[in-house]
């Protein structure tokens, strides 16, 4: 065994509560959970942590982040409409690289401190890959591609290929598995790549098909923003509204475009991506889906992708209540994300869970915790038994006897993090 963690309370990936156990880790997986009574930790593994009164559970998965916007933390005012907010974000990408990289480093520290063990990050240039690896986080860096003109689809994918060669594959292919340097690490430990066509209002059908078809062929994650705002639906339906004006400001040529006559989910799931869709598509992560519409919900039920709810970002833009019950009835793989620090106060999963639980009191708390942990593993292709764990201080006098009581305590008390484990290695500890 590589690692042994002794805790008073352990919630396993099936969300069963175990009392007074030692969790044994080998080769990055939870190999065994045994009673702690009479157990000598050092005899079980070379690395051992006796955490005493602690609640241990699967680590949190942030299924939607934009870490390369982290330098905008508390810099963008609330109250902006979406089409007013976008130009500020676009302008922020032109700031000095050192500022952007510093923001990514700070964000990784925030992720680790909040109990996150895996991240799906949408990135233009793959900048976060090395930082995620340095901080011990497991990650998928989804390379963003966009362009409304179908003629630019090949060039957009070629730019993504340049990032892949520079940050993930070039040196490894030429020089071997150990090749690489600080600027372009070869296959950074625990971090892979996927694809992210930006959104149906900014990305052509051809580019979506290029990116999603490649993701399917390579067995990778593909993620996109969809049905985020009423303005998006209006633009896709008839080609009018604030998004048309915004795209024209960015130089997008829309002469002759009068909409597709359909919403985002109808376009994506009913047309553009349909040839690659199976009965369930957890590695297709649709972000937001704030305004799915009846036809969209029907397609979600038919294709069952992952759908990512970002509670605090949702509240930031003052959207209508998120359709949680409809999503659960559709049978999607529900996951949680933070979005970027340009529209959020933090990256801590407990903060997202509190907002979700408060906004949707009829949804069982366990449902939200599953969305933030094991469902995220399903979306990212992480093994259910992966040794991605967090352990939290159990307050004196608190003796939960059920999973529900333990989760309620964690959300209500927000106790300190004792330890974080990702891929079987300790990435945070306070004892």
HUVEN-V890033 format. One record per pair of residues at least 4 apart in sequence whose C-alpha atoms are under 7 Angstrom apart, sorted by the first residue. I is the first residue (numbers start at 1). J is the second residue. Records with the same first field share a line. If there is no record, write none. Layout:
# HUVEN-V890033
I: J, J
This chain:
# HUVEN-V890033
1: 24, 25, 26, 44, 45
2: 25, 26, 45, 46, 47
3: 24, 25, 26, 45, 46, 47, 48
4: 22, 23, 24, 25, 41, 44, 45, 47, 48, 49
5: 22, 23, 24, 48, 49, 50, 51
6: 21, 22, 23, 36, 49, 50, 51, 52
7: 20, 21, 22, 50, 51, 52, 53, 54, 55, 56
8: 19, 20, 21, 52, 53, 54, 55
9: 17, 18, 19, 20, 54, 55, 56
10: 17, 18, 19, 55, 56, 57
11: 15, 16, 17, 18, 56, 57, 403
12: 16, 17, 57, 58
13: 58, 374, 384, 385
15: 403
16: 403
17: 402, 403
20: 35, 36
21: 33, 34, 35, 36
22: 33, 34, 35, 36
23: 30, 32, 33, 34
24: 30, 31, 32, 33
25: 29, 30, 31, 387, 424
26: 30, 31
27: 424
28: 386, 387, 423, 424
29: 385, 386, 387, 424
30: 385, 386, 387
41: 45, 48
42: 46, 48
53: 393, 394
54: 391, 392, 393, 394
55: 391, 392, 393, 394
56: 389, 390, 391, 392
57: 389, 390, 391
58: 373, 388, 389, 390
59: 115, 116, 117, 373, 388, 389, 390
60: 115, 116, 117, 118, 349, 372, 373
61: 116, 117, 118, 119, 372, 373, 376, 377
62: 116, 118, 119, 120, 336, 337, 338
63: 119, 120, 308, 335, 336, 337, 376
64: 120, 121, 337, 338, 339
65: 120, 121, 122, 337, 338, 339, 340
66: 121, 122, 123, 339, 340
67: 104, 107, 121, 128, 340
68: 100, 104, 123
69: 340, 341, 342
70: 103, 104, 107, 340, 341, 342
71: 99, 100, 103
72: 76, 341, 342
73: 341, 342
74: 342
76: 342
78: 316
79: 317
80: 84, 85
81: 85, 317
82: 86
83: 242, 243, 246
85: 89
86: 90
87: 91
88: 92
89: 93
95: 99
96: 100
97: 101
98: 102
99: 103
100: 104
101: 105
102: 106
103: 107
104: 108, 128
105: 109, 131
106: 110
107: 111
108: 112, 132, 135
109: 113
110: 114, 347
111: 115, 116, 347, 348
112: 116, 117, 428
114: 348, 349
115: 390, 420
117: 137, 138, 388, 421, 422
118: 137, 138, 139
119: 138, 139, 140
120: 139, 140, 141, 142
121: 140, 141, 142
122: 141, 142, 143, 144, 196
123: 127, 141, 142, 143, 144
124: 143, 144
125: 143, 163
126: 141, 143, 163, 167
128: 132
129: 133, 141, 188, 191
130: 134, 185, 188
131: 135
132: 136, 137, 139
133: 137, 188, 189, 190, 191
135: 427
136: 422, 427
137: 422
138: 190, 191, 422
139: 190, 191, 192
140: 191, 192, 193, 194
141: 192, 193, 194
142: 193, 194, 195, 196
143: 160, 194, 195, 196
144: 195, 196, 197, 198
145: 156, 157, 196, 197, 198
146: 156, 197, 198, 202, 203
147: 152, 202, 203, 204
148: 202, 203, 204
149: 204
150: 204, 206, 207
152: 156
153: 157, 206, 207
154: 158
155: 159
156: 160
157: 161
158: 162
159: 163
160: 164
161: 165
162: 166
163: 167
164: 168, 169
165: 169, 170
166: 170, 184
167: 184, 185, 186
168: 185, 186, 187
169: 173, 186, 187
170: 174
171: 175, 176, 179, 180, 186
172: 176, 177, 178, 179, 186
175: 179
179: 186
180: 184, 185, 186
181: 185
187: 191
194: 215, 220, 221, 222
195: 211, 215, 221, 222, 223
196: 222, 223, 224
197: 203, 208, 211, 224
198: 202, 203, 224, 225
199: 203, 224, 225, 226
200: 204, 226, 264
201: 232, 236
203: 207, 208
204: 208
205: 209, 272
206: 210
207: 211
208: 212
209: 213, 272, 273
210: 214
211: 215
212: 216, 222
213: 217, 276
214: 218
215: 219, 220, 221, 222
216: 220
221: 283, 284, 380
222: 283, 284, 285
223: 284, 285, 286
224: 285, 286, 287
225: 286, 287, 288
226: 264, 265, 286, 287, 288, 289
227: 232, 233, 264, 265, 288, 289, 290, 291, 292
228: 232, 288, 289, 290, 291
229: 233, 290, 291
230: 234, 291
231: 235, 241, 242, 243
232: 236, 243
233: 237, 263, 264
234: 238, 239, 240, 241
235: 239, 240, 241, 243, 244, 259
236: 259, 260, 261, 262, 263
237: 259, 260, 261, 262, 263
238: 258, 259, 260, 261
239: 244, 257, 258, 259
240: 244
241: 245
242: 246
243: 247
244: 248
245: 249
246: 250
247: 251, 252
248: 252, 253
262: 266, 267
263: 267
264: 268
265: 269, 292, 296
266: 270, 271, 295, 296
267: 271, 272
268: 272, 273
269: 273, 274, 299
270: 274, 299
273: 277
277: 281, 303
278: 303
279: 302, 303, 304
280: 303, 304, 305
281: 303, 304, 305, 306
282: 304, 305, 306, 333, 378, 379
283: 305, 306, 379, 380
284: 305, 306
285: 305, 306, 307, 308
286: 306, 307, 308
287: 307, 308, 309
288: 308, 309, 310
290: 322, 323
292: 296, 297
293: 297
294: 298
295: 299
296: 300
297: 301, 330
298: 302
299: 303
300: 304, 305, 330, 332
301: 330, 331, 332
304: 331, 332, 333
305: 332, 333
306: 332, 333, 334, 335, 379
307: 332, 333, 334, 335
308: 334, 335, 336, 337
309: 335, 336, 337
310: 314, 336, 337, 338, 339
311: 315, 352, 355, 356
312: 316, 344, 352, 355
313: 317, 338, 339, 343, 344
314: 318, 319
315: 319
316: 343, 344
323: 327
324: 328
325: 329
326: 330
327: 331, 332
328: 332
333: 375
334: 371, 375
335: 371, 372, 375, 376
336: 371, 372
338: 347
340: 344
341: 345, 346
348: 352
349: 353
350: 354, 411
351: 355
352: 356
353: 357, 368
354: 358, 411
355: 359
356: 360
357: 361, 365
363: 367
365: 369
366: 370, 404
367: 371
368: 372
369: 373
370: 374, 375
371: 375, 376
372: 376
373: 377
374: 378, 384
375: 379
376: 380
377: 381, 382, 383, 384
378: 382
382: 386
386: 423
387: 421, 422, 423, 424
388: 421, 422, 423, 424
389: 420, 421, 422
390: 419, 420, 421
391: 417, 418, 419, 420
392: 415, 416, 417, 418
393: 415, 416, 417, 418
394: 398
400: 405, 406
401: 405
402: 406
403: 407
404: 408
405: 409
406: 410
407: 411
408: 412
409: 413
410: 414, 415
418: 429, 430, 431
419: 428, 429, 430
420: 426, 427, 428, 429
421: 425, 426, 427
422: 426, 427
